[in-house]
Amino acid sequence: MNNNRLEDLREEHNLKSMDVAMLLGVNKSTYSEWENNRIPLPTRRIIEIADYYQVNIDYMLKFSNKRKAIKHKTQVDLTKIGQRLKEIRNHLGLSLRELGEKLNCSFSALACYERGEKLINTNILISLACISNSSIDYILGRSNKKTLRD
């Protein structure tokens, strides 16, 4: 089972995987691996692809069946993302260590993400969205709707 809609979106735009790979500046085999869920998409690439197709990441990654048009190009703001991560962690009532254990991530990596020093790793981002029922688009600053139900 494919956990993303990359192939559907690509075909909807009458593109070949080579076309998308060239747009992103990556090797065709790398893009194919992402499309077929053999290797995780880096967080920056998730944003780039969603921006290109002008769709919400939650839809693109099959977290939601609700497709939303997002026409603006995402400005990655690590400080804003860090604030949202901390907000979610506090809402869950967890320390950095406790959340790190749940996400199989070191508390120091989570602290770096919260301080806006680094962009959150894809696997951690997806796991956090799952355990908190948070919108990935919200976490990454593409939307102000916090949960998938908003």
Buried (B, 14 or more C-beta within 10 A) or exposed (E): EEEBBBBBBBEEEEBEBEBBBBEBEBEBEBBBBBBBBEEBBBBEBBBBBBBBBEBBBBBBBEBBEEEBEBEEEBEBEBEBBBBBBBBBBEEBEBEBEEBBEBBEBEBEBBBBBBBBEEBBBBEBBBBBBEBBEBBBBBBBBBBEBBEBEE
